[in-house]
């Protein structure tokens, strides 16, 4: 690792570099770019109408569909899954294999920025559930497994002329394969209990991008403390000896250049790790001016350039970061070294018209705004690795996020391999977002249903937690959210007790804490298993509430964990539950179930189309206890 940890390294940056803001201010983007922490000026959005066909009998490859000749094809609107109305199809049946095709033109390539300086064309997929194979003009270009994580292919040699070209995508998504990380997607034909309609195939943006022969492929920003930032840069190919990486930082809100660092890369480097110290943070009386928090979501813009030995900028990208620390200490969750009450809401990330895919880029911003308007400081995106643009708005507007995996429901070597790989990819994708403050690889023992007694499942949960810490030692990790913890930095409990007086007694004081952690918890589940002990970790109630109240036409199958007779009763119940939590002497945070009604679950604070069930100010008062 190259360390840059002396004040002079930034203090002696050239005046022009310090004073000049980045050309593209990533912290002030419009939220449409699919990869918000690594921006280039040009890209082509391939969302829209594609050709589409089901392949229930798995005969498409033998029939030559990989060349784009589907025969009795229909159209679909990408990136909406075919189960959703927004796709134009709306078929929620079992279809384990689907095919897509789209023509790209020379105009698409030019819009993506193809030029003599950026001759290489990269085809990106935000997320495709579950296993994707991709062809261009009948030539196989690659495949990917994992329904929630991005992938890309360099397709330069397949589109290096001015002809039109056909992209074909074949997707396998077995609706009843419980070893696939699926989250809340139902394996029954009809949605039941707490599970929802499936999301098959492409469900995040597809896009083209032109890049130089050697380009910056990935950036990671991880605050080590309030002064030092760990930076990791990955390159598309090995760099030439004598190449340099230049990082210019600028705080837009304060109109302040934070300095420029330039370092020589090792010979034939495909990545670089370094530590950057922010010299202005040495003034302890002013260090908080730059901190990121929900109350002060300050972001630092970065312009990162790969420089040739001759001094030519080979590639330049825009990014951003947040300066903040997260820790646990003496039963508290610490944000920027101070205890912070995590007031969170459970977010399913499901829309009636588009399912797991957001109906628009603007809807992702609106979701964050609604959560904050209701008085929450945090969100637990449940069983879904959310669109990066949602995380951008959480970064920019100020909202803590618990990053959670989509779980499988079977335990087997295949399930372990699939979940571990997808989770590692998710941490890799999202590690730079300051909003993410906790990692949650397992929820409620899903996929490790016998963790109380099975040593293999216990070992797997521990290994997931440890691998997460190895990838990112800067954030707390939960081995299992809700109960049956084997090695968690925060001890979390799910409790849907509807009587606020009972809830208050359960979590009243230190004696209640000892009883909760040492005995049988809610749903007849132990909180600690496999020799795990209470070591003074923070304790949080990370699912509670779930009060059913329906507006307008009632669903016969609508339900919640408790029920209200009308809006006033609903508010009284929510206020009473929050009063019980606020009275606890030890709870360090909570998470209300849930933000929105979602299919048959009618226990949201909002309807499924995001309308508040009572005036926002009244809901906020119930949540916060303040006018």
C-alpha positions, 0 to 999 in steps of 0.5 A: 500500500502506498501511504500518503499520510502527512499534512504536507502531501495535500497542503502543498498541492498547486494553487490551481489544482486546489482552487479548481472544482471538478469538471463533473460534480458527481455530488450534484448529478441528476440521479439518472447515471446508473453508476453514480460514483464513477461518472464519465461525460458520455453514455448511452441508455439502452432501456426501452423497447426490446424484443422478448420471448419466453422459452419454457421448453428451453429450445431457444439455443437449438433454434438459433435465438442467440442470433436474435431470430426469435420468431413469434416474438413480442416486445418488453419495456426494459428494465421492467420485469415481465411479471410487472405491468410496466413491462407491457407484459404483466405475466406473473406465471412460471417462466424459467427462461426468457430471451431479450434482443435489441439493435444498437446503431452507430449513433448509439456508439457515438452517443456513448462517447466512442472516439480515437481517445475512447475506442473501447465499448463496454456493455453494462447491466445493472442487474439481471435475475438470475443467470444471464448469457449475452451474444452480439450478432450471434457471437457469445460475449459472456455470462453472469450469475447473480440476480442483484449485482452488476456486470459488464463486457468489453464488446469492442471487437464485436461493434468495431464498424458502422453497421447495426448490431444485435444484442441478445440476452438469455436469462435463466431464473428458476422460480422454484430453485430455493438455492438462488438468492431470491429475497422476498420473491415467492416460489409459489405461483401466487404470492403468499404470506410475506412473499411477493411477485417474482422479478425475472430477467433485466430489472436495472438499467442496461447501458453502453460506455466508451472508455480508453484503452486503459481505463479506471474501472472501479473506485473505492473510498473508505474513511479510516477516521475523520482525517484519512481516506483509504482509496482503491483504484482498479484499472481495466488493464495493466498500466504502463511503467511510469503511469500516475494516478491523480486525485483532486478533491473539492468540497462543493458546499464550502467552495473549498479545494481540499487538495490534489494527490498524484502518485506513480503507479508500480510497473504493470499495475492493475490496481492501486491502494493508498491513504489520503489525509485531508489536511484541513481536518487537523484543525480539531475545532473545524473538523465537523464542518466536513463530516457526513451525517443525516443532518449534514449530508456533506459530500466531497467531489473527486476527479480521478485521472490516469496519467501516461508517462508522457503526462497525457490524461488517459482517462478521467472520471468523476466520483464523490465520497463522504467523510464519516466514521461508524463504530460500536462502543459500550452499547452505543452505535457511534456516528462520527464518534458520538452516540446516534439513535438509529430510527429506521424503517423497513423498506421492501423496494417494491412498486405495484407497477414495476416490482423490484425495478423502480418505476423511474429514476425520480422515484428513487429520489422520492423514496428517500425524501418520503422516508426522511419526511416521515421522521426516520434517520435510517432505512433497512432495505429488506432482502434486496441489493438496491439500485445504486441511484437510491444509495446516491440519494441517501448519500446526498440527502442524508439517510443511513442505510443497512445494506442487506443481502437477498437470501436463499431458502435452502442450505446446500453447497450450491446455496452457500457458493451462490450467496457468498459470491453475490454478497461479496459482489454487493459489498464490492459495489457499495462499499464507497457509499457513506450512507451504508453503515451496517452490513446484513448478510442473513435475515432471520436465519433464512437459508440457515433455518437450523442454525441453532443445532447445525454446526455447518450452518453456524460456521457458514453464518460466522464465515459470512460475517468474517468475510464481510469484515475482511472486505470492509473492516470499517462497518459493523456486521450482523451474522443474522438479523433478528435472532440466533446471532453467532457473531454480530457486532449489533444484537438485533431482535424482531418483536411484533408485540402489539401491546405497548405496555408489554413491549415497554416491560420487555425492553425497559432496563438492564435487567430486561436486556439480560432476560431478552438476550439470555432466554427464548426471544420472540417467535420462540427464537433464541437471540444468541446461539453457538456460544455467542455472548453478550459482550456489551454490543448495542441492542436494537429492535430491528423489526416491530410494529407492522400495524395493519390499516387499509385506505380505500378499497380493502384487500381481502388478503390484507394483513399486518401483525396487529390491526387498527380500526381507523386512522386515529387508532392506527396513529395511537398504536404506532405512538404507543409502540414508539413511546415504549421503545423511547422509554428503554434504557438500552435500545440503541435503535429501532426499525419500524415495519414498514414503509409501504403496503406491499401486495398482501402486506397492508401494514405500511405507513404509506399505501403501495402507491406512496400515499401517506395513510394519515397526514405526514406531520402526524406520522412524523410526530408518532415516530419521533415523539416531537412536534 
